[in-house]
Amino acid sequence: MKRILIVDDDMGSRESLRQTFFRLYDITVTASAASALKILESQRVDLMLLDVMMPEKDGLTLLKELQELHPDLPCIMVSASASVQPVVEAMKAGACDFVIKPFDVAEIRRIVSRTLETNALRRQVEILQGEVSREYPVNNLIGIAPSFRAALDSVQKAAETDATVLIHGESGTGKELIARRLHALSSRRNDPFVPVHCAALPETLLESELFGHEKGAFTGADSRKPGRFDLAASGTLFFDEIGEMTLSTQVKILRVIQEREYMRVGGTQVIQTNARLVAATSRNLLDEVARHTFRDDLYYRLNVIPIELPPLRERPEDISLLARHFLDAFRHSMNVKARDFDPAALDLMQQYSWPGNIRELRNIVERMSVLNGHHELIRADHLPEPFRVTTPGPAPKPRPEGQTLAATISAFERELVQEALHKTNGIQTQAARLLGTTRRILNYRMKKLGITPRMTP
């Protein structure tokens, strides 16, 4: 339960405030600034209700001291005077709000509730910003490949404008990191960066998440909820995998881009937005436009400044740089011994196609750090099975006369599964790993093909 400290030299006022809040919060009351400071030394307090006029040390003097001693403690000033001067002084000194006696009970409860919620959100944001800074080090983008440097140059130029940006790139190439870099370089850097992962939100929730909703807008809407546009304010709103957005939601986004305004679900008030829109996709949106699954007018509104992120397989010169960067990070965070890769391991990593791009590379380095971090060097034989050099197999057998395509594929698949089972002595978990699949899927394919673990070549 949240704890409120009430500081007021008038006993009647203290008791009135205590009665107003004692069922909602843990209440502590005191009559002087000196005793309030002693309480703060020994107790955690979430909010203070502080009287302006008190003997010995008045509320404004105490408030100024609290800015030095307890800068994160929100204070609401309470006064019997309706004069403007103490209000102005209190707000300058750092008060969150000001209440005049005699106060309206419902109103002061709303003020206290709102202040506590705002302070809790501020703390959450500070925590999340620290986590985001570690997860998305926007000033530590690594790469010397010309195509990657060209993308960073485009980010630098786009950051100097408010134009809408569309980032193209395969999954795992770092599209969100690039979007955050764009935000960090822009004049909006001190405003929020709010991501919207379109693929992770069902259509039934997407509109409410984007625009917010009013109380009673639908079943379960017990209170007003701000949307991502509200949270972004004058910052950056990032739509990740915007190609996953349904056509009906695309229409609403297009209207926001055109009119710079929106309405909450269930609301009637038009709300203006100053947020910058940045979108990313791993799809070819022009193909989606041709298939009528993505609106052409929205595509051209988004694609004002296109930024193309190259896949990792087209950046072979960056693989060793990135691998060493990740190894160094894991070496410090996991306290592992490994400090580098041997040349053979790096050679195999550069030959690999990296379908999961940088995300896959990071995961592989983390896995090797955990499993083989006690060695000085990560060797080639530490790499997972897909990286191993294998000799080419025999040429495929000719397809029997009259055999259908489906039968040919099944026969080829049967040979692959049987060979994997043979190499692993029938151990399905290892065979699945060799085939690049899961044990559950392998078991399903074996049943479909009529294969048992003993049926090896």
PyMOL commands that set and color helices and strands:
alter all, ss='L'
color gray80, all
select helices_A, chain A and resi 11-21+33-42+59-69+84-93+105-135+146-159+175-185+198-200+203-211+228-232+242-244+247-259+285-290+296-302+312-314+316-334+343-351+357-372+380-382+385-387+405-423+428-435+439-449
alter helices_A, ss='H'
color red, helices_A
select strands_A, chain A and resi 3-7+26-30+47-51+75-79+97-100+165-168+193-197+236-240+261-262+271-272+276-281+305-308+340-341+377-378
alter strands_A, ss='S'
color yellow, strands_A
deselect
rebuild
show_as cartoon
